[in-house]
Amino acid sequence: MVLRQTLLAASGSDRLRTIVAGTRLTRGVVDRFVAGEHAEDAVRVAGELAGRGLLTSVDHLGEETGHPAQAAEVTKGYLHLLRLLGEAGLTSSAEVSVKPTAVGLALGDEGEQLAADNISRICAAAAEAGTTVTVDMEGERHVPATLRLVASLRSEHPRLGCVLQSYLRRTEGDAAAMAAAPGSRVRLCKGAYAPDPATAYTARRDVDAAYVRSLRRLMDSEAYPMVATHDPRMIDIATTLARRFGRTYDDFEYQMLYGARPDEQRRLADLGARVRVYLPYGGDWYGYLVRRMAERPANAAFAARAVLRR
Ligand code: FDA
């Protein structure tokens, strides 16, 4: 718990970000969780995963963009990525994931509109390429604006997916609201940031119980649940709930992070399930990797061993 909180605090530190990037600790650590630096790397890995029967959601790493011009650059990066995925014939298996703060959400009063405009452009390009977009959910202070922008964009782009985090007490209500829209694509995860204990569950068993409650609402609806977890218990419960509510393997999907439980990804895909791998690429991997270490001590130990070997 203390390690998790320390690492989550470190994930937002610009000073540590600079130091860690400077040490170049990392190829082994980064390579395990990140496709590479460029869109071309992500497309290559997405192609390899598609060859093994796995779907992908490709994420351009980066968050808390500090200037509108940078948000425009990130947006351009997504349009380029979608073009490459289309040219590689991968848009039936690969979609994209977008962090709202990477495309401007945190940029003051204008940020919400700017992020909505940028995500709308990405959605239009994705639709043209024949694929979808899912909006990631970031730290708690961004949640209300993210939900507002998803709700407004869905009138034009109904297949826009949205992440919900079960550690937030509000999420069960948000899941119920999203479940009411037929085809609503909802990626349910537990949550990877450091939420306020006043508005979030902090004990693991409470976060898990809340996950199951929201998942049940989504499974018992016309929504399209995307079960984003590596937790064997949650995966079993998802499988049971899907059966109970008459869903086939085409009516929901399991999702896991690139580099996490690849054998389980394979096992589920071999059963005929839809399994989507969240596939990040880019140079700004610091915050993403530190969150992976916070949620799993074995990942931190893997990183520490890589440093000591140098
Ligand atoms: P949790 O960390 O609760 O661990 C439970 C058990 O699962 C462990 O005891 C272990 O048995 C197993 N396990 C977990 N991780 C493992 C690993 N790497 N290898 C082997 N076993 C493992 N968060 C967020 O806040 N916003 C977002 O937008 C997203 N997006 C997102 C997309 C996708 C596709 C995934 C899979 C996850 C996210 N997340 C996220 C991250 C998510 O919130 C969460 O932090 C991690 O998935 C870890 O929680 P789990 O439910 O996987 O297991």
Residues whose N, C-alpha, C, O or C-beta is under 5 A from the ligand:
A	BS01	FDA	D136 M137 E138 V163 Q165 C189 K190 G191 A192 Y193 A228 T229 H230 D231 P232 Q255 M256 L257 A260 R261 Y278 E295 R296
